[in-house]
Amino acid sequence: MQNESNEAYRYGSFYRVETMQDGKWYMVNYPENTFEKFPYFNDMGYTLDPKEMVTQQFSIETYGLYLPAGNYRLTKTFLSPFSAGNEITLSVPFEVIGEN
């Protein structure tokens, strides 16, 4: 992720996983105890400064997700602590081929 703006944004380690069904994106539900088992998996805790670039890794297996073959995307939200309501959503698509 690269912040090409002049404004800092806050984000966390949490990603939404979405699946494409009938031309629309729908959120994939995490197992019920995911956030209890992984309390750091949330939407806060990090700052992406202006012009900064960071890399995060996401493992579907770590969080107990089963994804059948299909089209998906990881979606992350960034919030500006300085501009009220300034939110940016970033998504990256991927495809699962065969069984996960």
C-alpha positions as CSV (number, residue, x, y, z in Angstrom):
1,M,0.0,0.0,0.0
2,Q,1.4,3.4,-0.9
3,N,0.1,6.7,0.3
4,E,0.6,9.2,-2.5
5,S,-1.2,12.0,-0.7
6,N,0.0,14.7,1.6
7,E,-2.3,13.4,4.4
8,A,-1.7,10.6,7.0
9,Y,-4.2,7.7,7.2
10,R,-5.0,5.2,9.9
11,Y,-5.6,1.6,9.3
12,G,-5.4,-1.8,11.0
13,S,-4.5,-5.4,10.2
14,F,-8.2,-6.3,9.3
15,Y,-9.2,-7.1,5.8
16,R,-12.7,-7.8,4.5
17,V,-12.9,-10.7,2.2
18,E,-15.7,-10.3,-0.4
19,T,-17.0,-12.7,-3.0
20,M,-18.6,-11.9,-6.3
21,Q,-22.1,-13.4,-6.7
22,D,-24.4,-12.5,-9.5
23,G,-22.4,-9.4,-10.4
24,K,-22.3,-8.0,-6.8
25,W,-19.8,-8.1,-4.0
26,Y,-20.8,-9.8,-0.7
27,M,-18.8,-10.0,2.5
28,V,-17.5,-13.4,3.5
29,N,-18.1,-14.0,7.2
30,Y,-15.2,-15.0,9.4
31,P,-15.7,-17.8,11.9
32,E,-17.5,-16.7,15.0
33,N,-14.4,-16.8,17.3
34,T,-11.9,-15.1,14.9
35,F,-11.8,-11.8,16.7
36,E,-11.5,-13.5,20.1
37,K,-8.6,-15.7,18.9
38,F,-6.9,-12.8,17.1
39,P,-7.6,-9.5,19.0
40,Y,-5.0,-7.7,17.0
41,F,-7.1,-8.3,13.8
42,N,-8.9,-5.0,13.8
43,D,-9.3,-1.7,12.0
44,M,-6.9,0.4,14.1
45,G,-3.3,0.7,15.3
46,Y,-1.2,1.8,12.3
47,T,-0.6,5.1,10.6
48,L,0.3,5.3,6.9
49,D,2.2,8.6,6.6
50,P,2.3,10.8,3.5
51,K,4.4,9.2,0.7
52,E,5.0,6.1,2.8
53,M,4.7,2.6,1.4
54,V,4.0,-0.5,3.5
55,T,3.3,-4.2,2.8
56,Q,0.9,-6.5,4.7
57,Q,0.5,-10.2,4.3
58,F,-2.9,-11.9,4.7
59,S,-3.4,-15.6,5.2
60,I,-6.9,-17.1,4.6
61,E,-5.9,-20.2,6.5
62,T,-4.8,-18.3,9.6
63,Y,-8.3,-17.0,10.1
64,G,-10.1,-20.3,9.3
65,L,-11.7,-19.2,6.1
66,Y,-12.8,-21.8,3.5
67,L,-13.1,-20.3,0.0
68,P,-14.6,-22.4,-2.7
69,A,-13.6,-21.7,-6.3
70,G,-14.6,-18.3,-7.4
71,N,-13.8,-14.6,-7.6
72,Y,-12.9,-12.7,-4.5
73,R,-11.3,-9.5,-3.3
74,L,-9.5,-8.3,-0.2
75,T,-10.8,-4.9,0.9
76,K,-9.2,-2.5,3.4
77,T,-10.4,0.8,4.8
78,F,-8.2,3.8,5.6
79,L,-9.4,6.7,7.7
80,S,-8.0,10.2,7.9
81,P,-7.6,11.4,11.5
82,F,-7.6,15.0,10.3
83,S,-10.4,15.3,7.8
84,A,-13.7,14.3,9.3
85,G,-15.4,11.5,7.2
86,N,-12.4,11.2,4.8
87,E,-12.3,7.4,4.2
88,I,-10.6,5.5,1.4
89,T,-11.3,1.9,0.5
90,L,-8.8,-0.1,-1.3
91,S,-9.5,-3.5,-2.9
92,V,-7.4,-6.1,-4.7
93,P,-9.1,-9.0,-6.6
94,F,-8.0,-12.6,-6.7
95,E,-9.4,-15.9,-7.9
96,V,-9.6,-19.3,-6.2
97,I,-9.2,-22.1,-8.6
98,G,-10.2,-25.6,-7.3
99,E,-10.7,-26.4,-3.6
100,N,-9.1,-24.3,-0.9
